[in-house]
Amino acid sequence: MFHTTFSSILPSFLVIFVGYLVGKVFSPDPVGLAGRVAAWVMVPVVTFTFLNEYTPSFTQLRDFGLGVAVIFLFFYFFSRLFKEKRDIVLVSSVAANVGYLGYPILLALWGEKALALGVVYAALNIIMFSTVLPVFLGEKASFKNLFSLPYIYALSAGFLTGRLGWSYKELPPFLLNAITMLRSSAIPYLLLYVGLSMSKVKLEKGVTKFGFLVTVSKLILAPAVALLFALLYGLEGVVGKVFVLETAMPVAINTVVIVSALRGDAETVGFGVAITTFFAMFTLPLWAIILELIFA
């Protein structure tokens, strides 16, 4: 079972590695434009089409929202145990790469229905990341930042049209074909973007000693808390599997941005992104197997 699961996840990390090599070989910074394409084209296309086709129920939104809140509160109090870098522990534990990496892995493991649920989780995660998390890091919530993201409008459009029964597949052929092409290319593009972003992370001496804590917190403790919530709350089947595995994703690349904006220790967060992404190649297959056994 491990071999099958690992084989499903490994191609995603190989594509990330290709993006990393490209970022290292070519000195001009390619991340800026690549990030805009990811944020303004690829993620909105995936979000809209999958939410339109697999529209979640209000019950699923409630369940995932409650779970995300529980995980956030747990790590807020957990981070208070540390005198140094407590903000880094909180950010690294709750901000997961649920989109750029989570989408392709969910699709490879459990298909389009799982990816659609992953979009719901990602929406709640980004709302928490954009509005709630900055409050606990000493900055006021900025709803303006949230609504400046095209992702939010694509999410709203996909959800509303799905609830109304309007399928994007009924669009004129020339529009549908263009959307289908973008949708098909979005997942590999997002993986390449993860690799490009990692290639530009700058590390300073002394941050590696903090890597063990970040790795254990994000890749082991966070999904364990999510699993406990799923079992106690009664999440079942693919819903439970998606909720836990999305929580088990490595630290989100965007954490470097928010910590830098708050004049925090961006180098340590950058190292957390790199090391958790590497070790996730081994922990994610293990979590996937555990989830298959529990939520079979």
DODORO-98340 format. One record per residue (C-alpha): residue number from 0; residue in one letter; z, y, x. Coordinates in steps of 0.1 Angstrom, whole numbers, plus 5000, padded with zeros to 4 digits. Each point is the difference from the previous one (the first is absolute). Last residue first. Layout:
BEGIN
+-----+------+------+------+------+
| seq | type |   pz |   py |   px |
+-----+------+------+------+------+
| NUM |    A |    Z |    Y |    X |
...
+-----+------+------+------+------+
END
This chain:
BEGIN
+-----+------+------+------+------+
| seq | type |   pz |   py |   px |
+-----+------+------+------+------+
| 295 |    A | 5045 | 5031 | 4877 |
| 294 |    F | 5023 | 5030 | 5004 |
| 293 |    I | 5025 | 4986 | 5024 |
| 292 |    L | 4977 | 4977 | 5021 |
| 291 |    E | 4971 | 5025 | 5000 |
| 290 |    L | 5024 | 5028 | 5009 |
| 289 |    I | 5014 | 4981 | 5030 |
| 288 |    I | 4964 | 4993 | 5012 |
| 287 |    A | 4990 | 5037 | 4997 |
| 286 |    W | 5032 | 5010 | 5018 |
| 285 |    L | 4991 | 4978 | 5029 |
| 284 |    P | 4964 | 5012 | 5000 |
| 283 |    L | 5013 | 5036 | 5001 |
| 282 |    T | 5024 | 4994 | 5028 |
| 281 |    F | 4974 | 4991 | 5027 |
| 280 |    M | 4974 | 5027 | 4997 |
| 279 |    A | 5028 | 5023 | 4989 |
| 278 |    F | 5012 | 4998 | 5036 |
| 277 |    F | 4971 | 5023 | 5012 |
| 276 |    T | 5002 | 5024 | 4971 |
| 275 |    T | 5038 | 5002 | 5004 |
| 274 |    I | 4996 | 5009 | 5037 |
| 273 |    A | 4973 | 5027 | 4995 |
| 272 |    V | 5016 | 5018 | 4970 |
| 271 |    G | 5034 | 4999 | 5016 |
| 270 |    F | 4986 | 5014 | 5032 |
| 269 |    G | 4986 | 5029 | 4980 |
| 268 |    V | 5034 | 5005 | 4983 |
| 267 |    T | 5016 | 5002 | 5034 |
| 266 |    E | 4975 | 5025 | 5012 |
| 265 |    A | 5003 | 5021 | 4968 |
| 264 |    D | 5037 | 5007 | 5006 |
| 263 |    G | 5004 | 5028 | 4975 |
| 262 |    R | 4986 | 5034 | 4997 |
| 261 |    L | 4997 | 4997 | 4962 |
| 260 |    A | 4962 | 5002 | 5002 |
| 259 |    S | 5001 | 4974 | 5028 |
| 258 |    V | 5020 | 4977 | 4978 |
| 257 |    I | 4976 | 5004 | 4971 |
| 256 |    V | 4969 | 4993 | 5022 |
| 255 |    V | 5014 | 4971 | 5019 |
| 254 |    T | 5010 | 4984 | 4967 |
| 253 |    N | 4964 | 5001 | 4990 |
| 252 |    I | 4993 | 4969 | 5021 |
| 251 |    A | 5021 | 4979 | 4975 |
| 250 |    V | 5025 | 4976 | 5016 |
| 249 |    P | 4990 | 4964 | 4997 |
| 248 |    M | 4996 | 4981 | 4966 |
| 247 |    A | 5029 | 4980 | 4987 |
| 246 |    T | 5005 | 5022 | 4970 |
| 245 |    E | 4964 | 4992 | 4990 |
| 244 |    L | 5008 | 4963 | 5003 |
| 243 |    V | 5031 | 5003 | 4978 |
| 242 |    F | 4983 | 5018 | 4971 |
| 241 |    V | 4968 | 4980 | 5003 |
| 240 |    K | 5018 | 4966 | 4998 |
| 239 |    G | 5022 | 5011 | 4971 |
| 238 |    V | 4970 | 5012 | 4979 |
| 237 |    V | 4979 | 4969 | 5010 |
| 236 |    G | 5025 | 4977 | 4983 |
| 235 |    E | 5032 | 5014 | 4986 |
| 234 |    L | 5023 | 5031 | 5003 |
| 233 |    G | 5033 | 4990 | 4985 |
| 232 |    Y | 5023 | 5029 | 5010 |
| 231 |    L | 5023 | 4978 | 5021 |
| 230 |    L | 4971 | 4982 | 5017 |
| 229 |    A | 4978 | 5030 | 5006 |
| 228 |    F | 5030 | 5021 | 5012 |
| 227 |    L | 5010 | 4972 | 5025 |
| 226 |    L | 4964 | 4999 | 5012 |
| 225 |    A | 4998 | 5037 | 5005 |
| 224 |    V | 5032 | 5000 | 5020 |
| 223 |    A | 4986 | 4972 | 5022 |
| 222 |    P | 4967 | 5019 | 5002 |
| 221 |    A | 5019 | 5030 | 5015 |
| 220 |    L | 5022 | 4979 | 5023 |
| 219 |    I | 4973 | 4981 | 5017 |
| 218 |    L | 4969 | 5021 | 5009 |
| 217 |    K | 5014 | 5035 | 4996 |
| 216 |    S | 5036 | 4997 | 5012 |
| 215 |    V | 4993 | 4973 | 5026 |
| 214 |    T | 4972 | 5020 | 5015 |
| 213 |    V | 5017 | 5033 | 4999 |
| 212 |    L | 5031 | 4986 | 5017 |
| 211 |    F | 4980 | 4983 | 5027 |
| 210 |    G | 4979 | 5031 | 5007 |
| 209 |    F | 5030 | 5023 | 5008 |
| 208 |    K | 5001 | 4989 | 5036 |
| 207 |    T | 4963 | 5007 | 5002 |
| 206 |    V | 5005 | 5038 | 4995 |
| 205 |    G | 5012 | 5007 | 5036 |
| 204 |    K | 4968 | 5012 | 5015 |
| 203 |    E | 4976 | 5019 | 4977 |
| 202 |    L | 4973 | 4985 | 4978 |
| 201 |    K | 4969 | 5016 | 4988 |
| 200 |    V | 4983 | 4985 | 4969 |
| 199 |    K | 4962 | 5005 | 5003 |
| 198 |    S | 4990 | 4964 | 5002 |
| 197 |    M | 5021 | 4992 | 4969 |
| 196 |    S | 4980 | 5024 | 4979 |
| 195 |    L | 4967 | 4984 | 5010 |
| 194 |    G | 5014 | 4965 | 4993 |
| 193 |    V | 5012 | 5011 | 4965 |
| 192 |    Y | 4966 | 5016 | 4994 |
| 191 |    L | 4982 | 4968 | 5008 |
| 190 |    L | 5021 | 4983 | 4974 |
| 189 |    L | 4991 | 5027 | 4975 |
| 188 |    Y | 4963 | 4995 | 5007 |
| 187 |    P | 5002 | 4963 | 4995 |
| 186 |    I | 5016 | 5005 | 4965 |
| 185 |    A | 4977 | 5029 | 4989 |
| 184 |    S | 4966 | 4984 | 5007 |
| 183 |    S | 4999 | 4979 | 4968 |
| 182 |    R | 5014 | 5029 | 4979 |
| 181 |    L | 4975 | 5024 | 5015 |
| 180 |    M | 4970 | 4978 | 4992 |
| 179 |    T | 5013 | 4993 | 4965 |
| 178 |    I | 5004 | 5038 | 4993 |
| 177 |    A | 4964 | 5006 | 5011 |
| 176 |    N | 4987 | 4971 | 4979 |
| 175 |    L | 5020 | 5012 | 4970 |
| 174 |    L | 4986 | 5035 | 5003 |
| 173 |    F | 4964 | 4989 | 5002 |
| 172 |    P | 5005 | 4974 | 4973 |
| 171 |    P | 5014 | 5025 | 4974 |
| 170 |    L | 5037 | 4995 | 4994 |
| 169 |    E | 5011 | 4970 | 4979 |
| 168 |    K | 5017 | 4984 | 5030 |
| 167 |    Y | 5024 | 5029 | 5001 |
| 166 |    S | 5016 | 4984 | 4969 |
| 165 |    W | 5014 | 5021 | 4972 |
| 164 |    G | 5026 | 4980 | 4981 |
| 163 |    L | 5023 | 5030 | 4993 |
| 162 |    R | 5028 | 4985 | 5022 |
| 161 |    G | 4975 | 4995 | 5028 |
| 160 |    T | 4986 | 5035 | 4997 |
| 159 |    L | 5035 | 5014 | 5002 |
| 158 |    F | 5011 | 4978 | 5030 |
| 157 |    G | 4969 | 5006 | 5020 |
| 156 |    A | 5000 | 5037 | 4994 |
| 155 |    S | 5036 | 5004 | 5009 |
| 154 |    L | 4997 | 4980 | 5031 |
| 153 |    A | 4969 | 5018 | 5011 |
| 152 |    Y | 5018 | 5033 | 4994 |
| 151 |    I | 5030 | 4989 | 5021 |
| 150 |    Y | 4978 | 4987 | 5028 |
| 149 |    P | 4983 | 5034 | 5003 |
| 148 |    L | 5033 | 5013 | 5016 |
| 147 |    S | 5007 | 5036 | 4994 |
| 146 |    F | 5022 | 4990 | 4971 |
| 145 |    L | 5026 | 4985 | 5022 |
| 144 |    N | 5001 | 5029 | 5024 |
| 143 |    K | 5006 | 5025 | 4972 |
| 142 |    F | 5028 | 4978 | 4988 |
| 141 |    S | 5019 | 5010 | 5031 |
| 140 |    A | 5036 | 4988 | 5001 |
| 139 |    K | 5023 | 5021 | 5021 |
| 138 |    E | 5005 | 4990 | 5036 |
| 137 |    G | 5031 | 4985 | 5016 |
| 136 |    L | 4989 | 4964 | 5005 |
| 135 |    F | 5014 | 4989 | 4967 |
| 134 |    V | 4979 | 5026 | 4982 |
| 133 |    P | 4969 | 4990 | 5020 |
| 132 |    L | 5004 | 4964 | 4987 |
| 131 |    V | 4998 | 5009 | 4963 |
| 130 |    T | 4967 | 5020 | 4997 |
| 129 |    S | 4973 | 4987 | 5022 |
| 128 |    F | 5014 | 4966 | 5011 |
| 127 |    M | 5014 | 4991 | 4966 |
| 126 |    I | 4967 | 5010 | 4983 |
| 125 |    I | 4981 | 4980 | 5027 |
| 124 |    N | 5021 | 4969 | 4994 |
| 123 |    L | 4995 | 5002 | 4962 |
| 122 |    A | 4963 | 5002 | 5004 |
| 121 |    A | 5000 | 4973 | 5027 |
| 120 |    Y | 5018 | 4976 | 4976 |
| 119 |    V | 4974 | 5006 | 4973 |
| 118 |    V | 4972 | 4995 | 5025 |
| 117 |    G | 5016 | 4968 | 5011 |
| 116 |    L | 5000 | 4988 | 4964 |
| 115 |    A | 4962 | 5005 | 5000 |
| 114 |    L | 4998 | 4981 | 5033 |
| 113 |    A | 5019 | 4971 | 4985 |
| 112 |    K | 4975 | 4998 | 4971 |
| 111 |    E | 4972 | 5002 | 5025 |
| 110 |    G | 5008 | 4969 | 5019 |
| 109 |    W | 5032 | 4983 | 5012 |
| 108 |    L | 4999 | 4997 | 5038 |
| 107 |    A | 4969 | 5019 | 5012 |
| 106 |    L | 5003 | 5027 | 4974 |
| 105 |    L | 5037 | 5005 | 5007 |
| 104 |    I | 4992 | 5002 | 5037 |
| 103 |    P | 4972 | 5025 | 4995 |
| 102 |    Y | 5021 | 5023 | 4978 |
| 101 |    G | 5032 | 4999 | 5021 |
| 100 |    L | 4985 | 5013 | 5032 |
|  99 |    Y | 4985 | 5033 | 4990 |
|  98 |    G | 5021 | 5001 | 4968 |
|  97 |    V | 5035 | 4986 | 5003 |
|  96 |    N | 5006 | 5013 | 5035 |
|  95 |    A | 5037 | 5003 | 4993 |
|  94 |    A | 5023 | 5030 | 4998 |
|  93 |    V | 5035 | 4986 | 4991 |
|  92 |    S | 5014 | 4987 | 5033 |
|  91 |    S | 4983 | 5023 | 5025 |
|  90 |    V | 5010 | 5031 | 4981 |
|  89 |    L | 5036 | 4990 | 4996 |
|  88 |    V | 5005 | 4987 | 5036 |
|  87 |    I | 4983 | 5032 | 5013 |
|  86 |    D | 5023 | 5022 | 4980 |
|  85 |    R | 5030 | 4981 | 5014 |
|  84 |    K | 4987 | 5007 | 5036 |
|  83 |    E | 5035 | 5001 | 5014 |
|  82 |    K | 5033 | 4995 | 4982 |
|  81 |    F | 4989 | 4968 | 4983 |
|  80 |    L | 5018 | 4986 | 4970 |
|  79 |    R | 4985 | 5027 | 4978 |
|  78 |    S | 4966 | 4982 | 5003 |
|  77 |    F | 5014 | 4972 | 4978 |
|  76 |    F | 5010 | 5025 | 4973 |
|  75 |    Y | 4964 | 5014 | 4998 |
|  74 |    F | 4987 | 4965 | 5006 |
|  73 |    F | 5015 | 4986 | 4968 |
|  72 |    L | 4991 | 5031 | 4980 |
|  71 |    F | 4963 | 4997 | 5010 |
|  70 |    I | 4999 | 4963 | 4992 |
|  69 |    V | 5015 | 5006 | 4966 |
|  68 |    A | 4976 | 5028 | 4992 |
|  67 |    V | 4970 | 4978 | 5010 |
|  66 |    G | 5013 | 4973 | 4977 |
|  65 |    L | 5005 | 5023 | 4970 |
|  64 |    G | 4965 | 5013 | 5004 |
|  63 |    F | 4985 | 4965 | 5003 |
|  62 |    D | 5017 | 4989 | 4968 |
|  61 |    R | 4992 | 5032 | 4981 |
|  60 |    L | 4963 | 5000 | 5010 |
|  59 |    Q | 4998 | 4963 | 4992 |
|  58 |    T | 5015 | 5006 | 4965 |
|  57 |    F | 4976 | 5029 | 4995 |
|  56 |    S | 4972 | 4975 | 5004 |
|  55 |    P | 4976 | 5000 | 5029 |
|  54 |    T | 4963 | 5005 | 4996 |
|  53 |    Y | 4980 | 4974 | 5018 |
|  52 |    E | 4964 | 5013 | 4998 |
|  51 |    N | 5008 | 5037 | 4999 |
|  50 |    L | 5028 | 4996 | 5024 |
|  49 |    F | 4977 | 4981 | 5024 |
|  48 |    T | 4972 | 5025 | 4997 |
|  47 |    F | 5020 | 5031 | 5003 |
|  46 |    T | 5023 | 4990 | 5029 |
|  45 |    V | 4972 | 4985 | 5021 |
|  44 |    V | 4978 | 5030 | 4995 |
|  43 |    P | 5029 | 5024 | 5006 |
|  42 |    V | 5010 | 4982 | 5033 |
|  41 |    M | 4964 | 5000 | 5014 |
|  40 |    V | 4989 | 5035 | 4992 |
|  39 |    W | 5024 | 5029 | 5005 |
|  38 |    A | 5028 | 4983 | 5019 |
|  37 |    A | 4980 | 4976 | 5021 |
|  36 |    V | 4971 | 5025 | 5006 |
|  35 |    R | 5026 | 5026 | 5009 |
|  34 |    G | 5018 | 4976 | 5024 |
|  33 |    A | 4967 | 4992 | 5018 |
|  32 |    L | 4994 | 5037 | 5004 |
|  31 |    G | 5033 | 5005 | 5017 |
|  30 |    V | 5003 | 4967 | 5018 |
|  29 |    P | 4969 | 5002 | 5022 |
|  28 |    D | 5018 | 5019 | 5028 |
|  27 |    P | 4974 | 5004 | 5028 |
|  26 |    S | 5010 | 4974 | 5027 |
|  25 |    F | 4979 | 4970 | 4989 |
|  24 |    V | 5013 | 4968 | 5015 |
|  23 |    K | 5036 | 5002 | 4986 |
|  22 |    G | 4990 | 5007 | 4964 |
|  21 |    V | 4972 | 4974 | 5001 |
|  20 |    L | 5025 | 4975 | 5013 |
|  19 |    Y | 5025 | 5007 | 4972 |
|  18 |    G | 4973 | 4997 | 4974 |
|  17 |    V | 4991 | 4966 | 5013 |
|  16 |    F | 5036 | 4991 | 5000 |
|  15 |    I | 5004 | 5010 | 4964 |
|  14 |    V | 4970 | 4977 | 4992 |
|  13 |    L | 5017 | 4971 | 5018 |
|  12 |    F | 5032 | 5008 | 4980 |
|  11 |    S | 4982 | 4997 | 4967 |
|  10 |    P | 4983 | 4967 | 5012 |
|   9 |    L | 5035 | 4985 | 5007 |
|   8 |    I | 5013 | 5002 | 4964 |
|   7 |    S | 4980 | 4972 | 4984 |
|   6 |    S | 5002 | 4978 | 5031 |
|   5 |    F | 5038 | 5005 | 5001 |
|   4 |    T | 5003 | 4988 | 4964 |
|   3 |    T | 4979 | 4969 | 5007 |
|   2 |    H | 5018 | 4992 | 5032 |
|   1 |    F | 5034 | 5006 | 4985 |
|   0 |    M | 4992 | 4976 | 4971 |
+-----+------+------+------+------+
END
